[in-house]
Amino acid sequence: MPDIISQWLNQNDIFTVMTLLEYWNGLVTTVHLVFLSLLIGLVIALPLAILRTVRNPFVSGPIWVFTYLFRGTPLLIQLYIIYYGIAQIPGIQETFWWNIFREPFYPALLAFTLNTAAYTTEIIRGAIIATPMGEIEAAKAYGMSWMLRMRRIILPNAARRAVQAYSNEVIFMLHASAIASVVTMVDLTGAARNIYARTYAPFDAFIFVALIYLMLTFILVFVFRKLENHLLRHQRPVNS
Protein backbone atom coordinates (compact mmCIF):
# COMPACT_ATOMS: atom_id res chain seq x y z
CA MET A 1 0.00 0.00 0.00
CA PRO A 2 2.75 2.60 0.78
CA ASP A 3 4.30 1.87 -2.63
CA ILE A 4 0.97 2.57 -4.34
CA ILE A 5 0.55 5.85 -2.44
CA SER A 6 4.13 6.88 -3.22
CA GLN A 7 3.62 6.09 -6.92
CA TRP A 8 0.38 8.07 -6.97
CA LEU A 9 2.08 11.05 -5.33
CA ASN A 10 4.92 10.95 -7.82
CA GLN A 11 2.49 10.86 -10.75
CA ASN A 12 0.55 13.74 -9.22
CA ASP A 13 3.74 15.78 -8.80
CA ILE A 14 4.73 15.13 -12.41
CA PHE A 15 1.29 16.23 -13.62
CA THR A 16 1.50 19.43 -11.53
CA VAL A 17 4.94 20.26 -12.87
CA MET A 18 3.82 19.65 -16.47
CA THR A 19 0.77 21.85 -15.92
CA LEU A 20 2.82 24.70 -14.47
CA LEU A 21 5.32 24.33 -17.30
CA GLU A 22 2.53 24.65 -19.86
CA TYR A 23 1.27 27.78 -18.13
CA TRP A 24 4.81 29.19 -18.13
CA ASN A 25 5.29 28.50 -21.84
CA GLY A 26 1.93 30.15 -22.53
CA LEU A 27 2.97 33.18 -20.47
CA VAL A 28 6.25 33.49 -22.38
CA THR A 29 4.40 33.27 -25.71
CA THR A 30 1.88 35.91 -24.64
CA VAL A 31 4.53 38.35 -23.40
CA HIS A 32 6.61 37.76 -26.52
CA LEU A 33 3.65 38.40 -28.83
CA VAL A 34 2.43 41.51 -27.01
CA PHE A 35 5.90 43.03 -26.57
CA LEU A 36 6.91 42.59 -30.22
CA SER A 37 3.59 43.83 -31.59
CA LEU A 38 3.69 46.93 -29.36
CA LEU A 39 7.33 47.66 -30.18
CA ILE A 40 6.95 47.30 -33.95
CA GLY A 41 3.58 49.05 -33.86
CA LEU A 42 5.08 52.04 -32.03
CA VAL A 43 7.94 52.28 -34.54
CA ILE A 44 5.40 52.28 -37.38
CA ALA A 45 2.97 54.66 -35.66
CA LEU A 46 5.44 57.45 -34.90
CA PRO A 47 6.19 58.50 -38.52
CA LEU A 48 2.57 57.81 -39.52
CA ALA A 49 1.31 60.13 -36.76
CA ILE A 50 3.65 62.89 -37.90
CA LEU A 51 2.57 62.49 -41.53
CA ARG A 52 -1.06 62.33 -40.39
CA THR A 53 -0.77 65.95 -39.22
CA VAL A 54 0.31 67.13 -42.66
CA ARG A 55 -2.41 69.15 -44.38
CA ASN A 56 -1.76 67.60 -47.79
CA PRO A 57 -4.61 65.05 -48.29
CA PHE A 58 -2.44 62.91 -50.55
CA VAL A 59 -0.10 62.37 -47.59
CA SER A 60 -2.53 62.17 -44.67
CA GLY A 61 -5.41 60.56 -46.60
CA PRO A 62 -3.97 57.04 -47.00
CA ILE A 63 -2.92 57.03 -43.33
CA TRP A 64 -6.46 58.05 -42.32
CA VAL A 65 -7.84 55.14 -44.37
CA PHE A 66 -5.41 52.74 -42.69
CA THR A 67 -6.32 53.87 -39.18
CA TYR A 68 -10.03 53.95 -39.98
CA LEU A 69 -10.02 50.38 -41.29
CA PHE A 70 -8.07 48.85 -38.42
CA ARG A 71 -9.86 50.84 -35.72
CA GLY A 72 -13.27 50.26 -37.26
CA THR A 73 -13.13 46.46 -37.58
CA PRO A 74 -12.76 43.84 -34.82
CA LEU A 75 -9.28 42.54 -34.12
CA LEU A 76 -10.58 38.97 -34.28
CA ILE A 77 -11.79 39.49 -37.86
CA GLN A 78 -8.44 41.03 -38.80
CA LEU A 79 -6.66 38.01 -37.32
CA TYR A 80 -8.87 35.59 -39.27
CA ILE A 81 -8.35 37.49 -42.53
CA ILE A 82 -4.57 37.54 -42.16
CA TYR A 83 -4.23 33.98 -40.83
CA TYR A 84 -6.45 32.34 -43.45
CA GLY A 85 -5.90 34.91 -46.20
CA ILE A 86 -2.12 34.59 -46.48
CA ALA A 87 -2.44 30.95 -47.57
CA GLN A 88 -4.75 32.07 -50.39
CA ILE A 89 -2.17 34.39 -51.98
CA PRO A 90 -1.20 32.78 -55.31
CA GLY A 91 2.30 31.32 -55.27
CA ILE A 92 3.12 32.13 -51.64
CA GLN A 93 3.40 28.46 -50.69
CA GLU A 94 6.34 28.16 -53.11
CA THR A 95 8.25 31.03 -51.48
CA PHE A 96 10.24 31.33 -48.25
CA TRP A 97 7.44 33.48 -46.81
CA TRP A 98 5.33 30.36 -46.41
CA ASN A 99 7.92 28.86 -44.04
CA ILE A 100 7.38 31.93 -41.86
CA PHE A 101 3.63 32.51 -42.09
CA ARG A 102 2.61 28.87 -41.88
CA GLU A 103 3.29 29.18 -38.13
CA PRO A 104 0.39 30.89 -36.28
CA PHE A 105 2.69 33.22 -34.33
CA TYR A 106 3.63 35.41 -37.29
CA PRO A 107 0.13 36.01 -38.71
CA ALA A 108 -0.96 36.87 -35.16
CA LEU A 109 2.03 39.19 -34.78
CA LEU A 110 1.17 40.91 -38.08
CA ALA A 111 -2.49 41.38 -37.13
CA PHE A 112 -1.67 42.68 -33.65
CA THR A 113 1.04 45.00 -34.98
CA LEU A 114 -1.18 46.61 -37.61
CA ASN A 115 -4.02 46.99 -35.13
CA THR A 116 -1.95 48.63 -32.41
CA ALA A 117 -0.14 50.77 -35.01
CA ALA A 118 -3.50 52.21 -36.10
CA TYR A 119 -4.58 53.06 -32.56
CA THR A 120 -1.15 54.38 -31.56
CA THR A 121 -1.02 56.58 -34.66
CA GLU A 122 -4.19 58.35 -33.58
CA ILE A 123 -3.00 58.62 -29.96
CA ILE A 124 0.27 60.29 -30.98
CA ARG A 125 -1.46 62.45 -33.60
CA GLY A 126 -3.91 63.74 -30.99
CA ALA A 127 -1.02 64.55 -28.65
CA ILE A 128 0.86 66.36 -31.44
CA ILE A 129 -2.02 68.58 -32.51
CA ALA A 130 -2.69 69.43 -28.85
CA THR A 131 0.66 71.22 -28.66
CA PRO A 132 -0.01 74.86 -27.62
CA MET A 133 0.53 77.27 -30.48
CA GLY A 134 2.52 79.54 -28.18
CA GLU A 135 5.26 76.91 -27.88
CA ILE A 136 5.39 76.46 -31.65
CA GLU A 137 5.50 80.20 -32.28
CA ALA A 138 8.26 80.60 -29.71
CA ALA A 139 10.28 77.86 -31.43
CA LYS A 140 9.78 79.60 -34.79
CA ALA A 141 10.94 82.86 -33.24
CA TYR A 142 14.15 81.13 -32.22
CA GLY A 143 14.64 80.12 -35.85
CA MET A 144 14.02 76.41 -35.40
CA SER A 145 13.25 74.43 -38.53
CA TRP A 146 10.22 72.14 -38.77
CA MET A 147 12.34 69.07 -38.03
CA LEU A 148 14.05 70.74 -35.08
CA ARG A 149 10.71 71.92 -33.66
CA MET A 150 9.34 68.42 -34.01
CA ARG A 151 12.35 66.85 -32.29
CA ARG A 152 12.88 69.33 -29.47
CA ILE A 153 9.44 70.78 -28.74
CA ILE A 154 6.49 68.91 -30.22
CA LEU A 155 7.39 65.23 -29.80
CA PRO A 156 8.72 65.45 -26.20
CA ASN A 157 5.58 67.32 -25.11
CA ALA A 158 3.37 64.96 -27.10
CA ALA A 159 4.98 61.99 -25.34
CA ARG A 160 3.99 63.43 -21.96
CA ARG A 161 0.39 63.93 -23.07
CA ALA A 162 0.12 60.54 -24.79
CA VAL A 163 1.56 58.30 -22.10
CA GLN A 164 -1.73 57.83 -20.23
CA ALA A 165 -3.74 57.00 -23.36
CA TYR A 166 -0.96 54.72 -24.60
CA SER A 167 -0.96 52.82 -21.30
CA ASN A 168 -4.60 51.95 -21.97
CA GLU A 169 -3.62 50.71 -25.44
CA VAL A 170 -0.89 48.49 -23.96
CA ILE A 171 -3.32 46.97 -21.47
CA PHE A 172 -5.90 46.50 -24.21
CA MET A 173 -3.36 44.63 -26.34
CA LEU A 174 -2.46 42.40 -23.41
CA HIS A 175 -6.09 41.46 -22.92
CA ALA A 176 -6.75 41.18 -26.66
CA SER A 177 -3.87 38.71 -26.98
CA ALA A 178 -6.20 36.09 -25.53
CA ILE A 179 -7.85 35.73 -28.94
CA ALA A 180 -4.56 34.48 -30.44
CA SER A 181 -5.50 31.01 -29.23
CA VAL A 182 -8.24 30.80 -31.89
CA VAL A 183 -5.52 30.31 -34.54
CA THR A 184 -3.97 27.38 -32.62
CA MET A 185 -1.42 29.47 -30.72
CA VAL A 186 -0.70 28.09 -27.26
CA ASP A 187 -0.59 31.35 -25.34
CA LEU A 188 -1.94 31.74 -21.81
CA THR A 189 -5.54 31.21 -22.89
CA GLY A 190 -4.54 28.34 -25.18
CA ALA A 191 -2.66 26.69 -22.31
CA ALA A 192 -5.72 27.02 -20.06
CA ARG A 193 -7.88 25.48 -22.79
CA ASN A 194 -5.52 22.52 -23.16
CA ILE A 195 -5.37 21.95 -19.41
CA TYR A 196 -9.16 22.18 -19.17
CA ALA A 197 -9.43 19.55 -21.92
CA ARG A 198 -7.27 17.18 -19.85
CA THR A 199 -8.66 17.86 -16.38
CA TYR A 200 -12.29 18.86 -17.10
CA ALA A 201 -11.86 21.63 -14.52
CA PRO A 202 -12.70 24.86 -16.35
CA PHE A 203 -12.87 27.06 -13.25
CA ASP A 204 -9.42 26.07 -12.03
CA ALA A 205 -7.77 26.53 -15.43
CA PHE A 206 -9.36 29.80 -16.50
CA ILE A 207 -9.43 31.47 -13.07
CA PHE A 208 -5.72 30.80 -12.71
CA VAL A 209 -5.07 32.39 -16.12
CA ALA A 210 -7.33 35.33 -15.22
CA LEU A 211 -5.19 35.92 -12.12
CA ILE A 212 -2.04 35.91 -14.26
CA TYR A 213 -3.57 38.50 -16.62
CA LEU A 214 -4.61 40.54 -13.58
CA MET A 215 -1.07 40.41 -12.19
CA LEU A 216 0.39 41.50 -15.55
CA THR A 217 -2.11 44.36 -15.71
CA PHE A 218 -1.15 45.59 -12.24
CA ILE A 219 2.53 45.52 -13.26
CA LEU A 220 1.79 47.57 -16.40
CA VAL A 221 -0.31 50.08 -14.45
CA PHE A 222 2.50 50.48 -11.90
CA VAL A 223 5.17 50.93 -14.61
CA PHE A 224 3.16 53.50 -16.56
CA ARG A 225 2.26 55.40 -13.41
CA LYS A 226 5.95 55.69 -12.56
CA LEU A 227 6.70 56.74 -16.14
CA GLU A 228 3.93 59.34 -16.11
CA ASN A 229 5.14 60.76 -12.81
CA HIS A 230 8.65 60.97 -14.22
CA LEU A 231 7.59 62.72 -17.42
CA LEU A 232 5.31 65.15 -15.58
CA ARG A 233 7.61 65.82 -12.64
CA HIS A 234 8.11 69.41 -13.79
CA GLN A 235 4.41 70.09 -13.15
CA ARG A 236 4.54 69.08 -9.50
CA PRO A 237 4.54 71.98 -7.05
CA VAL A 238 7.89 72.74 -5.48
CA ASN A 239 7.84 72.52 -1.68
CA SER A 240 9.18 75.72 -0.19
N, C-alpha and C positions, 0 to 999 in steps of 0.2 A: 504493500500500500504506500509506504513512503516514496518508493521509486516512482510510482504512478503520479503522486502529487508533485514530486520534483520535476518529472518530465512535463507535466501540465504547466507548471510555473515557468519552465524554460521556454516552452512554446508561446506562452502568453507574453513573456518578456520580448521574444523575437518579434511577435506581431506588433507590440507597442513601439518598438524601435523602428520597424519598417513603416509604421503609420506616421510616426514623427518625421522620419526621413522623407516621406512623400510630401508632407506638409512643408518641410524645409525647401525641397526642390521646387514646389509650387510657389513659395514665397520668393525665392531667388528669381524665378521666371517672371513673376509679376513685377518685381522691383526693376529687373533688367528691361522689361518691355516699357514700363512707364517712364523710367529715367531716360532711355534712348529717344523715345517719342517726344518727350518734353524738350530735351536738349536740341534735337534736330529741328523740331517745330519752332523753337525760339530763334534759332539761327536763320530759319527761313522767314519768320514773321517780322524780324527787325527791318530788313530792307523793304519788305512789302509794305509795312506800316509807314515808312518814310515816303515811299512812292505813292502810297494811298492818299497822302496829303497834297500831292501835286494837283494843281487845278486843271491840267491838261487831261481831258476825258480819255484820250487814247492811251494814257499811262495809267491813270487810276481806275478806268472802267473795267479792264480785265481782272484787276485785283478785286474790285467790288463783286464781280460775278463769282469769282472763286470763293470769297468769304460768304457770299449769300448762299451758294449751293451747299457748302459744307456746314454752315450754321443752320440752314433751313431744312436739312434732312437728318433723320436719325442716324447715329453712329453705327447701330447694328446693321442698317441697310447698306451703309457705305462699306462695312466690313464684308458683308455677303457679296456685294458687287465686285469688290477687289479680289476676294478669295476665290470666288467661282469664275469671275470674268477673266482673270489672267490666263487661265487654262484655255479659254476660248479664242485667244489671240492667234491668228494663223501663223504657223511656223515657230511659235515660241518654244514648243517642246523639243525642237531640234537645236536650240541655242543653249548657251551656258546659263542664261537667265532662269531656265526651267529648273536647274539644279538648286537655285536659290529659292525661287518662289513656290516650289513644290512643298516646302516645309511651311507649316501654318504660321510660324513666328514672323516671317518677313511680310506676308500680306497683312497680318495684324499690325505690324510695326508701321507699314505704309499707311494704312487706314487711320491709325491713331495719330501719326505724325501730321497728315494733311488736316485732320479734324482740329487738332490743337493749334496748328499753324493758323487756321482761319480765325479761331477765337482770339488767339494771342495777337494777331494782326490788328483786330479791332480794339483790343485793350490798349495796345501801345499807341495806335492812332488817336484814340480818345484822349490819352494822356498828353500826346504831342500838341493837339489842337487846343488843349486847355492851358497851354503856356501863356501867361499874361503878356499882353502886347508891350507893356512897359519894359519888360526884360529884353524882348526882341529889339525894340527901338534903341534901348541902351547899348546893346551889342552892336547894332548897326552904327551908332554914333562913335563907337570905338574903332570902327573900320573893319569889323570882322566879316569875313566872307560867309556865304551860306553854309558851306561845309564846316567852317570853324564855329559858327553859331550852333549848328546842329550838334557838334561834338562837345562843346564846352558849356552850352547853356541849355539847349532844348532837351537833349536826350538824358542828361543827368537829372534834371527836374522831372522829366516824364517818368523816369524809373521810380522816383519817390512816390509819384501819384499812382503808378500802376501796380505797385507791389501788392497792395491789398486785393485788388481784383484778380491779379495773376495767382495769388495764393488760392483763391476759390477755384480757378481753372486747374491748378495742380491737384487739388483734392478731388475735383470732378473727374479728372483723368484716372486717378487712382481707383475711384469707385467704378468708373466705366470699364476699367480693365477686366472686370468680372465677366464681361460678355465675350472675352477672347476664348473662353472655353467652348463656345458653340462651334468653333472651327477646329476642334480636336486639340487645342492647346491645353497642356496640363499646368495651368497656373494655380493660384490658390483655390479658386472656385472649382476648377477641374479636378484638383486633388481631393477636395471635399466630396465631389460627386463620385469619384472612384471609390473612396473609402465608404461612402454610404452604400454603394452597390455591393460591397463585400460584407458590411456589418449589418445592413438594414437598420441603421440608427441615424435617421436624418437630423434629429435635433442635435445630437452630439457633434456630428461632422460640421454642420453648417453654422451652429452657434460658435464653435471653436474658431472657424474661419472669420465669422463676423467680429469676434474679439480681436483677431489679428488685424483686420482692416481698421477697427476702432483705434488700436494702439498706433498703427501707422499714421492715422489721421491726427491723433494727438501730437505725434512727433512733428508732423508737418506744420501744424498750427503753432507749436512752440518755436520752431525754426523761423517761420515767417514773422512771428511777432517780434523775435529778437532782431531780425533783419529790418523790419519796419522801424523799430525803435532806434536802430543804428542810423538808418537813412534820414530819419526825422529828428535826430538829436538836437539839431540847431534850432528847432522850434520849441524845445522845452524851456520853461522859464529858468533863468539863472538865479540861484539862491544867493541873496545878499548877505 
